[in-house]
Amino acid sequence: MIGMKLDALKESKPHEYLIRFVFGGVCTAAAGVIAKKFGPGVGGLFLAFPAIFPATASLIETHEEKRKEYAGMNGTQRGRKAAAVDAAGAALGAIGLIAFAVVIWRMLEGRSAVFVIAGATLAWAVTAVGAWATRRALVHRVCWRKRKSEATADRSVLGGH
Amino acid sequence: MTETLVRFAIGGVVVSLFAVMGDLFRPKSFAGLFGAAPSIALATLGLAVVHSGKVYAAAEARSMILGAAAFCVYATIVTWVGMRWKVGALKTTLALMPVWFAVSFGAWGLLRAAS
């Protein structure tokens, strides 16, 4: 189930917000400079640059580590796994990013830029959430089949005795 | 210089907003979607339309498709490495960054050679 956890905002320290602001600002400014120097062909590539991805993955790992260590567990492995799961979500978000770019590329000319950019953002959200829901359904199906085949194997072993 | 500063400020705000949304949502795999939000693109494309016109912005968006595909490949490999090897998240994400450059510039070069 998708949910919101407002307490999660308290976990991030002010300097962590600052790091993400600076990373995002630098990458956006750099994308503009690159586009000016090398043209929209190269500049466009950087509109999908994984700008704050390393910083976010590192923060998720640290927060998960602290949470598990607070609960008396070894958090290192859990922290790494949490960062990997976040990366899996980002891969699906990137599929939405392709949809966003296609909408802008094909629809911008001759239409209101505000509406097209808003529509492209909606296309990102719908595609990313759709890809996430599809993957989740597939994973559940695979797990359900695995459990079912294990249960069948157990029954046949018990039946044999 | 002023334009770069404006880009920095807008980019910082938009990227931070999506990062906060990623912090708020659960489960982790869903929150991860916000790690690939169109934050830099939103901060850039509006300015590109105003300063350079719609044709220029559309050309940027066309290249962005390749950058986004490279992001998908990069994030998938980061997931795979993170699940299998005992390497820290920062090290993994930074060490694999050349994957994004290779895939995006490789695809762009191929497209350019073909057209």
Interface residues (C-beta under 8 A of the other chain):
Chain A: I2 G3 M4 K5 L6 A8 L9 E11 S12 Y17 R20 F21 V22 F23 G24 G25 V26 C27 T28 A29 A31 G32 V33 A35 P40 G41 V42 G43 G44 L45 F46 L47 A48 F49 P50 A51 I52 F53 P54 T56 A57 S58 I60 E61 Q77 G79 R80 K81 A82 A83 A84 V85 D86 A87 A88 G89 A90 A91 L92 G93 A94 I95 G96 L97 I98 F100 A101 V102 I104 W105 L108 E109 G110 A113 I117 A120 T121 W124 A128 V129 W132 R135 R136
Chain B: E3 T4 L5 R7 F8 A9 I10 G11 G12 V13 V14 V15 S16 A19 V20 G22 D23 L24 F25 R26 P27 K28 S29 F30 A31 G32 L33 F34 G35 A36 A37 P38 S39 I40 A41 L42 A43 T44 L45 G46 L47 A48 V49 S52 K54 V55 Y56 A57 A58 A59 E60 A61 R62 S63 M64 I65 L66 G67 A68 A69 A70 F71 C72 Y74 A75 T76 V78 T79 V81 G82 M83 K86 V87 G88 A89 L90 T92 T93 L94 M97 W100 S104 F105 W108 R112
